[in-house]
Amino acid sequence: MGEMITFAAGDGTAKGYLAVPAPDKARGRGVVVIQEWWGLVDHIKRVADRFATEGFHALAPDLYHGVTAGSPDDAGRLLMALNIGEADNDLKGAIERLRFVTGRPVATVGFCMGGALSLYAACSNPKDVAACVVFYGGHPKVDFDFDRLRAPVLGHWAEDDEVANPNVSRFEAELGRRGKTWEFHSYPGTRHAFFNDNRPEAYDRDAAERAWERTIDFLTRQL
């Protein structure tokens, strides 16, 4: 359904996977889909395709610039090597590219590492991001300017997740202290990456489908 495109980012360009809805289903809404630590792999492209099927323009920027991980060790190294400033430029560029198409603020949706970057981008681009979705998000090098956040936040968390769940109470405290709008859900019996159907050891169909339904409903209401 989608294709790789090049778009302006910072002083240069970046690449990403753009999925466009059929004309009769287009809603004039945009979603930036942010990768896990594996990179811009087929799973993330399929998520963008699913958003397009629901009527959203979806752009998944390639934050690793053509590199993908083949093992958890490789993924961990890529995550820690990510230049947050460069990622910020790529995310801003993706947001602007979608705003050019839709003519309105967009949403950010991210998974694992991308979940943290989804919240980061919403904080960094308060006028341009109208909704933020976090799937079990976390990244040790990302700091959030919660004071700037305007977008409501929807969070999906696994019941058993030593990687991401320490962020739940932190995010709740920071958002609550500032009177931000947020809604978090925990899915019983699940573990980190329960949405990723490429990982059979973690994937939970029922939880993934419920989280997807909540995400589409949330984005439809907010955008």
TANOR-V295512 format. One record per backbone hydrogen bond with DSSP energy under -0.5 kcal/mol. CO is the residue of the C=O (numbers start at 1). NH is the residue of the N-H. E is the energy in kcal/mol with one decimal. If there is no record, write none. Layout:
# TANOR-V295512
co->(CO | CO)
nh->(NH | NH)
e->(E | E)
This chain:
# TANOR-V295512
co->(3 | 5 | 7 | 9 | 12 | 14 | 15 | 16 | 16 | 17 | 17 | 18 | 19 | 22 | 22 | 29 | 30 | 31 | 31 | 32 | 32 | 34 | 35 | 36 | 38 | 39 | 41 | 41 | 42 | 43 | 44 | 45 | 46 | 47 | 48 | 49 | 50 | 51 | 52 | 55 | 55 | 56 | 57 | 58 | 59 | 59 | 60 | 61 | 62 | 64 | 71 | 72 | 73 | 74 | 75 | 76 | 77 | 78 | 79 | 82 | 83 | 84 | 85 | 86 | 87 | 88 | 89 | 90 | 91 | 92 | 93 | 94 | 95 | 96 | 97 | 98 | 99 | 106 | 106 | 107 | 108 | 109 | 110 | 111 | 112 | 112 | 112 | 113 | 114 | 115 | 116 | 117 | 118 | 119 | 120 | 121 | 123 | 125 | 125 | 128 | 128 | 130 | 131 | 132 | 133 | 133 | 134 | 134 | 135 | 139 | 141 | 144 | 145 | 145 | 146 | 152 | 153 | 154 | 155 | 156 | 157 | 159 | 160 | 161 | 164 | 165 | 165 | 166 | 167 | 168 | 169 | 170 | 171 | 172 | 173 | 174 | 175 | 176 | 180 | 181 | 183 | 185 | 186 | 187 | 187 | 190 | 191 | 193 | 194 | 195 | 196 | 198 | 199 | 199 | 202 | 204 | 205 | 206 | 207 | 208 | 209 | 210 | 211 | 212 | 213 | 214 | 215 | 216 | 217 | 218 | 219)
nh->(18 | 16 | 14 | 12 | 9 | 7 | 62 | 5 | 18 | 19 | 60 | 3 | 58 | 25 | 26 | 57 | 107 | 33 | 59 | 34 | 109 | 111 | 114 | 39 | 69 | 41 | 44 | 45 | 46 | 47 | 48 | 49 | 50 | 51 | 52 | 53 | 54 | 56 | 55 | 27 | 29 | 58 | 31 | 19 | 33 | 61 | 17 | 63 | 65 | 67 | 75 | 76 | 77 | 78 | 79 | 80 | 81 | 82 | 82 | 84 | 87 | 88 | 89 | 90 | 91 | 92 | 93 | 94 | 95 | 96 | 97 | 98 | 99 | 100 | 101 | 102 | 103 | 130 | 131 | 32 | 133 | 34 | 135 | 114 | 115 | 116 | 138 | 117 | 118 | 119 | 120 | 121 | 122 | 123 | 124 | 125 | 126 | 128 | 129 | 106 | 130 | 152 | 108 | 154 | 110 | 135 | 136 | 156 | 112 | 142 | 143 | 146 | 148 | 149 | 149 | 132 | 183 | 134 | 185 | 136 | 187 | 161 | 192 | 165 | 167 | 168 | 169 | 170 | 171 | 172 | 173 | 174 | 175 | 176 | 177 | 178 | 180 | 179 | 182 | 153 | 155 | 157 | 188 | 159 | 190 | 160 | 194 | 196 | 204 | 197 | 199 | 200 | 202 | 203 | 191 | 208 | 209 | 210 | 211 | 212 | 213 | 214 | 215 | 216 | 217 | 218 | 219 | 220 | 221 | 222 | 223)
e->(-3.0 | -1.9 | -2.7 | -2.3 | -2.3 | -2.7 | -3.0 | -2.9 | -0.6 | -0.5 | -2.6 | -2.0 | -2.6 | -2.3 | -1.2 | -3.0 | -2.2 | -0.7 | -2.2 | -0.6 | -2.8 | -1.5 | -0.6 | -1.5 | -2.5 | -2.0 | -0.5 | -1.8 | -2.5 | -1.8 | -2.1 | -2.3 | -2.3 | -2.1 | -2.1 | -2.2 | -1.3 | -2.4 | -1.7 | -2.3 | -0.5 | -0.5 | -2.7 | -3.1 | -1.9 | -0.7 | -2.5 | -1.2 | -1.2 | -0.7 | -2.6 | -2.6 | -2.0 | -2.3 | -2.6 | -2.3 | -1.7 | -0.9 | -0.8 | -0.8 | -2.6 | -2.5 | -1.8 | -2.3 | -2.8 | -2.6 | -2.5 | -2.2 | -2.5 | -2.6 | -2.4 | -2.1 | -2.4 | -2.0 | -1.0 | -3.0 | -2.6 | -3.0 | -0.9 | -3.0 | -2.8 | -3.1 | -2.4 | -2.5 | -0.9 | -1.5 | -1.4 | -1.9 | -2.0 | -1.7 | -2.4 | -2.8 | -1.9 | -2.1 | -2.3 | -1.7 | -0.5 | -1.0 | -1.5 | -2.6 | -0.6 | -0.7 | -2.0 | -2.8 | -1.8 | -0.5 | -0.7 | -3.1 | -2.4 | -1.4 | -0.5 | -1.3 | -1.7 | -0.6 | -0.8 | -2.0 | -2.3 | -2.9 | -2.4 | -3.4 | -2.1 | -0.6 | -0.8 | -1.8 | -2.4 | -1.5 | -0.7 | -0.7 | -3.2 | -2.7 | -2.3 | -2.5 | -3.0 | -2.6 | -2.4 | -1.0 | -2.6 | -1.1 | -0.6 | -2.1 | -2.8 | -2.7 | -0.6 | -1.2 | -1.4 | -2.4 | -0.9 | -1.5 | -2.3 | -0.9 | -1.7 | -0.5 | -2.1 | -2.9 | -0.5 | -2.8 | -2.7 | -2.1 | -2.7 | -2.2 | -2.3 | -2.3 | -2.2 | -2.7 | -2.3 | -2.4 | -2.8 | -2.3 | -1.9 | -2.1 | -2.3)
